[in-house]
């Protein structure tokens, strides 16, 4: 996974609405493409792109396709028709982070050649897409995470719809929410994937709207329980300062590759991805995204999977593992993202 900064200016709204990045393959006079256009060729699935407009960080996106040769998607005469295009998930938008306000911290991380920002004042250099170091990318990510202020009293604020979904789920299951806490269990031993066998398929009509709402409620409930668990563990260790800093980052935005930012006793960050099911079997598989797998590689032993199960029971359970997901779990492809071939 690599980090990039893109300066979008007048194209921001169009690229954001279409979920793309696009740059021309030749100059308007037919000359060679600029280096900041050719950078498009290096993009890979899972790379993180931070959008800057008018010297403000406005979005964070994740590349989700290979790079294609595509005609210009904009209705203007600024560039030639042929260009490079890549599809990207713009996970969220923000409006508060001005690069100039952090240039003293950013300056030592800027490259001497092809820097996206001017080291004297933080303004962007002329260009489109710039590759940046992991150090600078992680720093900008930390600014984005800290853009929203969390306190103990507000950490579990959620929308009324989210709260009602969780309440309805617990009520249906006959569970009193009250003092329900998580109990940690042993990590299950590895299991061999069952061989595929022929089965008789029975037609079944599913209300996907109801199912989607219930899945969201289950996921939110698991994350909520883990936040409380982490805060309580830190309080028990006497680290009240760290307990107050536990952040439910997925409440602010998706796309980080983890749900909760917590800490160990020494103050080292823990990046926690929560996977929740109602089933009581700890061996039940769960879905994992390519972004989460890549994020686990980035953070290594600081990346944690908290596997919450039997969440509708009176005493929900969980186990946890840390490290590279591909080293901890057997990953089986279940779906693909399809794009029309040119």
SVG drawing of the C-alpha trace seen along z (x, -y; Angstrom):
<svg xmlns="http://www.w3.org/2000/svg" viewBox="-40 -30 56 63">
<polyline fill="none" stroke="black" stroke-width="0.4" points="0.0,0.0 1.3,-3.5 0.2,-7.0 -0.6,-9.7 -1.7,-13.4 -4.0,-14.6 -4.8,-18.2 -8.2,-18.3 -9.3,-21.9 -12.1,-22.4 -12.4,-18.6 -13.0,-17.7 -16.8,-17.5 -16.9,-15.6 -14.2,-13.1 -15.8,-12.7 -19.3,-12.1 -18.0,-9.5 -15.6,-7.8 -12.5,-8.3 -9.2,-9.9 -8.3,-10.9 -5.2,-12.4 -4.2,-13.0 -1.7,-10.8 -0.3,-13.7 0.0,-17.4 -2.5,-19.5 0.1,-20.2 0.8,-16.5 4.0,-16.5 4.9,-14.0 2.8,-13.8 3.9,-15.7 5.4,-13.6 2.4,-14.3 0.1,-12.7 2.4,-9.7 2.2,-9.0 -1.2,-7.6 0.5,-4.5 1.9,-3.5 -1.5,-3.3 -2.4,0.1 -5.5,1.5 -5.5,0.6 -3.4,-2.6 -4.6,-5.6 -5.2,-8.9 -5.7,-12.1 -7.5,-14.9 -6.4,-18.5 -8.5,-21.4 -7.7,-25.0 -4.9,-23.9 -7.4,-21.9 -7.7,-18.2 -11.2,-17.4 -11.3,-13.6 -9.5,-10.4 -10.0,-7.6 -8.9,-4.1 -8.0,-2.8 -10.2,0.1 -9.2,0.9 -6.4,1.2 -5.4,-1.8 -7.3,-2.0 -6.9,-4.0 -10.1,-6.0 -11.5,-9.0 -11.7,-12.2 -14.8,-12.1 -15.1,-15.9 -16.8,-18.3 -14.0,-20.8 -11.1,-21.5 -8.4,-21.7 -6.7,-18.4 -6.5,-15.9 -9.1,-13.2 -7.1,-10.1 -6.0,-9.6 -5.4,-7.3 -8.4,-6.5 -8.6,-4.6 -11.7,-4.0 -11.5,-5.1 -13.7,-4.9 -14.0,-8.4 -14.7,-7.3 -15.5,-10.7 -15.0,-14.4 -13.7,-16.9 -13.3,-20.6 -11.0,-21.7 -7.4,-20.5 -5.3,-23.3 -1.8,-22.1 -0.3,-25.5 -1.3,-25.0 0.9,-21.9 3.8,-22.8 6.4,-23.0 5.6,-19.3 5.3,-18.3 8.4,-20.1 11.0,-17.4 8.9,-14.7 8.8,-16.4 11.0,-15.1 13.6,-17.4 12.2,-16.5 8.6,-16.4 7.3,-17.6 3.5,-18.1 3.8,-21.1 6.0,-24.1 8.2,-23.8 8.1,-27.5 4.3,-28.0 2.6,-24.7 0.8,-25.7 0.6,-23.0 3.0,-22.9 1.6,-22.9 0.6,-19.4 -2.0,-16.6 -0.9,-13.4 2.1,-13.0 3.5,-9.9 4.4,-10.6 6.3,-8.7 4.6,-6.4 5.8,-8.7 4.0,-11.7 0.9,-9.6 0.5,-8.3 1.0,-11.8 -1.8,-13.1 -4.0,-10.1 -3.4,-11.0 -4.6,-14.5 -7.7,-13.2 -8.4,-10.8 -7.9,-13.6 -10.0,-16.1 -13.1,-15.1 -12.7,-15.7 -13.9,-12.7 -14.4,-12.7 -15.6,-10.0 -19.1,-11.6 -19.4,-11.7 -17.4,-8.7 -20.5,-6.6 -22.8,-9.2 -24.6,-7.7 -27.5,-8.7 -31.0,-8.0 -31.5,-5.5 -28.4,-3.6 -29.5,-3.6 -33.0,-2.4 -31.6,0.4 -29.5,1.7 -32.4,1.4 -34.8,3.3 -32.3,6.0 -31.7,6.5 -35.5,6.4 -36.2,9.0 -33.6,11.3 -34.9,10.7 -31.6,9.3 -31.4,6.5 -28.7,4.1 -27.9,2.7 -24.6,4.1 -23.8,6.5 -20.1,6.8 -17.8,8.9 -16.1,12.1 -12.8,13.1 -12.4,16.7 -9.4,18.6 -8.5,18.2 -9.9,21.2 -7.5,23.7 -7.2,23.6 -9.8,25.6 -9.5,27.1 -11.9,25.7 -14.7,28.2 -14.8,29.8 -17.5,28.5 -20.4,30.9 -23.6,30.9 -26.6,29.7 -30.3,29.2 -31.2,25.6 -34.5,24.4 -36.0,21.1 -36.2,18.5 -37.4,14.9 -35.2,12.5 -36.1,8.9 -32.7,7.5 -33.6,4.1 -34.5,5.7 -31.4,7.9 -29.1,5.0 -30.5,2.9 -30.1,5.9 -26.5,6.6 -25.6,2.9 -27.2,3.1 -25.2,6.3 -22.0,4.7 -22.6,1.5 -23.4,3.4 -20.2,5.4 -18.1,2.2 -19.9,0.5 -19.1,3.4 -15.5,3.4 -15.2,-0.4 -16.6,0.1 -14.3,3.1 -11.2,1.2 -12.1,-1.8 -12.7,0.5 -9.4,2.4 -7.5,-0.9 -9.3,-2.2 -8.6,1.0 -4.9,0.4 -5.1,-3.1 -4.6,-4.6 -7.7,-6.9 -5.9,-9.4 -5.7,-6.7 -9.3,-5.5 -10.5,-8.9 -8.7,-8.9 -10.2,-5.6 -11.8,-6.5 -14.6,-4.9 -13.2,-6.0 -15.7,-4.1 -18.4,-6.3 -16.7,-9.2 -15.9,-7.5 -15.3,-4.2 -12.1,-3.5 -9.4,-3.4 -9.2,0.3 -10.1,0.6 -13.0,-0.5 -11.5,-1.5 -8.3,-3.3 -7.2,-2.1 -4.0,-1.8 -2.0,0.7 -0.8,-0.1 2.3,-1.8 0.4,-4.1 1.1,-2.3 -1.7,-2.5 -3.9,0.5 -5.8,0.5 -8.9,2.7 -11.1,4.2 -14.3,5.6 -16.1,8.6 -19.4,9.4 -22.0,12.2 -25.0,13.5 -24.0,17.1 -22.5,18.7 -19.9,20.8 -16.4,19.1 -15.3,21.0 -17.9,19.2 -16.0,17.4 -16.4,13.7 -16.0,11.2 -12.8,9.1 -12.0,6.4 -8.9,6.0 -8.4,2.6 -8.5,4.3 -6.0,6.9 -3.6,4.2 -4.0,2.1 -3.0,5.1 0.2,5.4 0.9,1.7 0.4,1.8 1.7,5.3 1.4,6.4 -0.5,3.2 -3.4,4.4 -6.0,6.4 -9.1,8.5 -11.7,8.6 -14.0,11.5 -17.3,10.9 -19.8,13.7 -23.1,14.7 -23.8,10.9 -27.5,11.5 -26.9,13.8 -27.0,12.6 -23.2,12.7 -21.6,12.0 -18.1,13.5 -15.0,12.6 -11.5,13.7 -8.7,11.5 -5.6,11.9 -3.1,9.4 -0.7,9.1 -0.9,9.6 -4.4,11.0 -3.0,13.3 -0.7,14.9 -3.5,15.4 -6.4,16.5 -7.1,18.5 -8.6,16.1 -11.1,17.5 -12.4,15.2 -16.2,15.0 -16.9,12.1 -15.4,9.9 -15.8,6.3 -16.5,6.2 -15.7,3.4 -16.8,3.4 -13.8,4.2 -12.9,1.4"/>
</svg>
